[in-house]
Amino acid sequence: MSMCSSVKRMDVDNHLGLEIPLLQPDEQLIEHTGFKLVYNENHEQANWVAYELTLEETRRGVERSDKFLPDQKVSTGTATPEDYKGSGYDRGHLAPAADMSWSAQAMKESFYFSNISPQVPAFNRGIWKRLEEQVRTWAQQDTAAFIVTGPVLSDSLPVIGPNQVSVPAYFYKALLVYRYQNQKAIAFIVPNKKSGLPLKHFAVTVDSLEHITGIDFFPALPDVIESKLESELCLPCWRIKEE
């Protein structure tokens, strides 16, 4: 077994839906071609976006869309281009477009406003981009990764636009690799601002992220394995690229 976990894995190939956090009674799961999400109408963005990224998917190269659209599957409506116009914030992807380049439809849907949050430009194009690239590297090295990403939402956040879109102070990613010889989990909480710090500075346990967000990540794991992986922070297991 990997040094990251000595727990014996059960049902190693039965991993369908491992990326989906625990749904609350008032939450609606919205499914798209390449990702799933739960939308938060109060903040006009997703609580989380979840997907599996495989090695094969990272090898494909559909052209980037760049056409931002409302998500018709969100019954209450999503943010619109007017919310971001002149705000000074980027329309920042939660599930990155580059992770959806294996399908033209998945690429198109990655530009739905349900997958977008207000991000400081230097954050979106800097530390957040570096983290996205690192995640793709892990998916390639480990054959597949389960990913949950989103904003840290709370009361009294500043807002932009006619629809009062909340501007998060932090964004997160939770990652799970779940293979017979390699089982590990890690999370990142990153301030929505420019940063030149190395990615490992923002690494935390999944348990810590759950405490901050109130979201139960990877609940489909067997309880013993979930408890072990989510309480560990094994930086050497992840071989984080040094900037």
C-alpha positions in Angstrom: 0.0 0.0 0.0 1.0 3.6 -0.4 2.7 5.3 2.5 -0.3 7.7 2.5 -2.7 5.0 3.8 -2.3 1.6 5.3 -6.1 1.0 5.3 -7.2 -1.9 3.1 -9.4 -0.6 0.3 -12.8 -2.3 -0.4 -14.7 -2.3 -3.7 -11.7 -0.6 -5.4 -13.5 -0.3 -8.7 -16.8 0.9 -7.4 -16.0 4.6 -7.3 -19.0 6.1 -9.0 -20.0 9.3 -7.3 -17.1 9.4 -4.9 -16.6 13.1 -5.6 -20.1 14.2 -4.5 -20.3 15.8 -1.0 -23.2 15.0 1.3 -26.3 16.7 0.1 -28.4 18.7 2.6 -32.2 18.3 2.5 -32.7 21.7 0.9 -30.0 21.2 -1.8 -30.6 20.3 -5.4 -27.9 18.4 -7.3 -27.4 19.9 -10.7 -25.6 17.6 -13.2 -23.7 18.6 -16.3 -21.5 16.7 -18.7 -18.3 17.1 -16.9 -19.2 18.2 -13.3 -22.0 18.3 -10.7 -22.8 21.2 -8.4 -25.1 22.6 -5.7 -26.1 26.2 -6.3 -26.5 28.8 -3.5 -29.1 31.3 -4.5 -28.3 33.6 -1.5 -24.8 34.1 -2.8 -25.5 33.6 -6.6 -22.8 31.0 -7.0 -22.2 27.3 -6.2 -21.5 25.9 -2.8 -19.4 23.4 -4.5 -18.5 21.9 -7.9 -17.4 18.3 -8.1 -15.9 16.1 -10.8 -13.5 13.3 -11.6 -10.6 14.1 -13.8 -8.8 11.2 -15.5 -5.5 10.9 -17.3 -7.2 10.3 -20.6 -9.3 13.5 -20.2 -6.2 15.6 -19.6 -4.8 14.5 -23.0 -7.7 15.9 -25.1 -7.8 19.5 -26.4 -11.2 21.0 -27.2 -10.9 24.7 -28.0 -11.7 27.0 -25.1 -15.2 28.5 -25.3 -15.0 31.9 -23.5 -18.7 32.4 -23.8 -20.2 32.9 -20.4 -23.9 31.8 -20.1 -26.7 31.5 -17.5 -27.3 28.0 -16.3 -30.8 27.0 -17.3 -30.8 24.1 -14.9 -30.7 26.5 -11.9 -34.4 27.2 -11.4 -33.9 30.4 -9.4 -31.5 31.8 -12.0 -27.8 32.5 -11.9 -25.6 35.5 -12.0 -25.3 37.3 -15.4 -22.6 39.2 -17.3 -24.0 42.5 -15.9 -23.1 41.4 -12.4 -19.4 41.3 -13.3 -19.3 44.2 -15.7 -17.1 47.0 -14.3 -16.7 45.2 -11.0 -13.0 44.8 -11.1 -13.3 41.0 -10.5 -12.6 38.2 -12.9 -15.3 35.7 -13.8 -13.3 32.9 -12.1 -13.9 29.2 -12.9 -14.5 26.8 -10.1 -14.1 23.7 -12.3 -11.5 25.0 -14.7 -12.2 25.1 -18.4 -8.9 23.3 -19.0 -10.2 20.3 -17.0 -13.2 20.1 -19.4 -11.3 20.2 -22.6 -12.1 16.5 -23.3 -15.6 17.4 -24.5 -17.1 20.4 -26.4 -20.3 20.2 -24.3 -18.3 20.0 -21.1 -16.3 23.0 -22.2 -19.4 25.0 -23.0 -21.0 24.1 -19.6 -17.9 25.1 -17.7 -18.7 28.7 -18.7 -22.1 28.6 -17.1 -22.4 31.2 -14.3 -23.2 28.4 -11.9 -19.5 27.4 -12.2 -18.2 31.0 -11.8 -17.3 33.1 -8.8 -15.9 36.7 -8.4 -12.1 36.4 -8.2 -9.4 39.0 -7.8 -7.6 39.0 -11.2 -4.1 38.4 -9.6 -5.6 35.5 -7.7 -7.4 33.9 -10.7 -4.4 34.3 -13.0 -1.8 33.5 -10.3 -2.1 31.2 -7.3 -5.5 29.7 -8.4 -4.1 28.9 -11.8 -1.0 27.3 -10.3 -3.3 25.1 -8.1 -5.4 24.1 -11.1 -2.3 23.1 -13.1 -1.0 21.1 -10.1 -4.4 19.3 -9.9 -4.1 18.3 -13.6 -0.6 17.0 -12.9 -1.9 14.8 -10.1 -4.6 13.4 -12.3 -2.0 12.5 -14.8 0.4 11.0 -12.3 -2.2 9.1 -10.4 -4.5 8.2 -13.4 -7.5 9.9 -11.9 -8.5 12.3 -9.1 -11.8 13.2 -7.5 -12.1 17.0 -7.0 -14.4 19.3 -5.1 -13.9 23.0 -5.5 -15.7 26.1 -4.4 -15.9 29.4 -2.5 -16.0 29.7 1.2 -19.3 31.4 1.7 -20.5 33.2 4.8 -22.8 36.1 5.9 -21.8 39.7 5.3 -19.5 39.2 2.3 -19.2 42.1 -0.1 -21.4 41.8 -3.2 -21.3 42.9 -6.8 -23.9 43.5 -9.5 -27.7 43.8 -9.7 -28.0 40.2 -8.4 -25.8 40.8 -5.4 -23.2 38.2 -6.1 -21.1 37.5 -3.0 -17.3 38.1 -3.3 -15.7 35.2 -1.3 -12.6 35.9 0.8 -11.3 32.4 0.3 -11.6 29.5 -2.2 -10.9 25.8 -1.7 -10.2 22.5 -3.4 -10.5 19.1 -1.9 -8.8 16.2 -3.7 -9.0 12.4 -3.4 -7.0 9.8 -5.1 -8.5 6.3 -4.5 -6.7 3.5 -6.1 -5.7 0.1 -4.8 -2.1 1.0 -4.2 -2.6 4.7 -3.7 -5.2 6.3 -1.4 -4.7 9.8 -0.2 -6.6 13.1 0.3 -5.6 16.7 0.6 -7.3 20.1 0.7 -6.3 23.7 0.0 -7.8 27.0 1.3 -6.5 30.0 -0.5 -7.3 33.7 0.1 -8.9 35.5 -2.8 -5.9 37.8 -3.3 -2.5 37.9 -5.0 0.0 35.5 -3.5 3.5 34.3 -4.4 3.6 31.7 -1.6 4.1 28.1 -2.5 1.0 25.9 -2.8 2.0 23.8 0.2 1.5 26.9 2.4 -2.2 26.5 1.8 -2.5 22.8 2.2 -4.8 21.5 5.0 -6.5 18.3 6.0 -9.9 17.6 4.5 -11.2 17.5 8.1 -10.0 21.1 8.5 -11.8 22.2 5.3 -15.0 20.5 6.5 -14.8 22.4 9.8 -14.5 25.7 7.9 -17.1 25.1 5.2 -19.6 22.8 7.0 -19.5 20.5 3.9 -19.0 16.7 4.3 -16.6 15.7 1.6 -16.3 12.2 0.1 -19.1 10.7 2.2 -19.3 7.7 -0.1 -16.0 6.4 1.2 -16.2 3.6 3.8 -16.2 5.3 7.2 -12.9 3.9 8.4 -11.1 4.9 5.2 -12.8 8.3 5.2 -11.8 9.0 8.7 -8.1 8.1 8.1 -7.6 9.9 4.8 -9.4 13.1 5.8 -7.4 13.5 9.0 -4.0 13.1 7.3 -1.9 15.7 5.7 1.0 13.9 4.0 2.7 16.5 1.9 5.4 14.1 0.6 2.7 11.8 -0.7 1.6 14.6 -3.1 4.9 15.8 -4.5 3.7 19.4 -4.7 5.6 21.3 -7.3 7.9 23.8 -5.8 7.5 27.3 -7.3 
